[in-house]
Amino acid sequence: MKSKPRSNIYVNLPALQKLGTMLIEILDTFQDIEFWYAENIPGNSSRLRGASFRKIVPRKDDKWWLPIPCALPGGLSDKSRKHSIEKRDYANQIVPTLTSLPPPSPSSTAK
């Protein structure tokens, strides 16, 4: 049995490459950031409590993989907060575009 790529990938490849480039550009703009993420490790909460801008709430088992956002006690500067919000909104416009791409046709997944 030989695998073959989905036929609609070739049609959507330029769009996927462009959207991927846009997401990488968003990530590249995060330099000199005022926040960081800490792993959600049991017993790690005392170390995080002083560094986090919010109360540390243990994650439920169904979301154990999510990191905990941390910032200095004073929080983010207005400039950093505005930048983060702009990039979040920009990324939120890209995600629906990705999800609107058609799924593979049944004929291309059969066999």
C-alpha positions in Angstrom: 0.0 0.0 0.0 1.5 3.2 -1.1 0.6 6.5 0.5 -0.1 9.5 -1.7 -0.5 13.2 -0.6 -3.9 14.8 -0.5 -4.8 16.2 -3.8 -6.2 19.4 -2.4 -2.9 20.2 -0.6 -1.4 21.3 -4.0 -4.3 23.6 -4.6 -4.1 25.2 -1.1 -0.3 25.1 -0.8 0.4 28.8 -1.7 -2.3 29.9 0.8 -0.9 27.6 3.5 2.6 28.9 2.9 1.4 32.5 3.1 -0.6 31.9 6.3 2.4 30.1 7.8 4.6 33.0 7.0 2.2 35.4 8.6 2.1 33.4 11.8 6.0 33.2 11.9 6.1 37.0 11.5 3.8 37.4 14.5 6.2 35.2 16.6 9.2 37.1 15.3 7.9 40.4 16.6 8.0 39.2 20.2 11.4 40.4 21.2 12.2 42.2 24.5 9.1 40.7 26.0 7.9 41.5 29.5 6.3 38.1 30.1 7.2 34.4 30.0 5.7 31.0 30.5 6.4 28.6 33.2 5.7 24.9 33.0 2.8 23.6 35.0 4.7 21.2 37.3 3.3 20.1 40.6 5.2 21.7 43.4 6.3 24.6 41.2 3.6 27.0 42.3 5.5 28.5 45.2 8.3 29.6 42.9 5.7 31.0 40.4 3.6 32.8 42.8 6.1 35.7 43.2 6.7 36.0 39.5 3.2 35.7 38.2 0.8 38.7 37.8 -2.2 36.5 38.8 -3.1 34.0 41.3 -1.7 30.6 40.4 -4.6 28.2 39.9 -3.7 24.6 39.5 -4.8 23.4 36.0 -7.4 20.7 35.6 -6.1 17.3 34.4 -7.7 17.9 31.0 -5.4 21.0 30.3 -2.2 19.9 32.0 -0.1 20.8 28.9 -0.9 24.5 29.1 1.9 26.7 30.5 1.3 29.3 33.1 1.8 33.0 31.9 4.0 35.0 34.2 5.0 38.7 34.4 6.7 41.1 36.7 4.6 42.2 39.7 3.7 45.5 38.1 2.3 43.7 35.0 2.9 44.6 31.4 3.7 48.1 30.2 1.0 49.8 28.1 3.2 49.4 25.0 3.7 45.7 25.6 0.0 45.1 26.4 -1.0 47.0 23.2 1.4 44.9 21.1 0.2 41.7 22.5 -3.5 42.6 21.9 -2.7 43.6 18.3 -0.9 40.4 17.6 -3.6 38.3 19.2 -6.2 40.0 17.0 -4.0 39.5 13.9 -3.6 35.8 14.7 -7.3 35.4 15.4 -8.0 36.6 11.8 -5.6 33.9 10.4 -7.1 30.9 12.3 -10.6 31.1 10.7 -8.9 31.3 7.3 -7.0 28.1 8.0 -10.1 26.3 9.3 -12.0 27.4 6.2 -9.7 25.4 3.9 -11.6 22.4 2.5 -11.0 19.1 4.1 -9.8 16.2 1.9 -12.3 14.7 -0.4 -13.4 11.2 0.5 -11.9 9.9 -2.8 -8.4 11.1 -1.8 -8.5 9.5 1.6 -9.9 6.2 0.4 -7.5 3.2 -0.4 
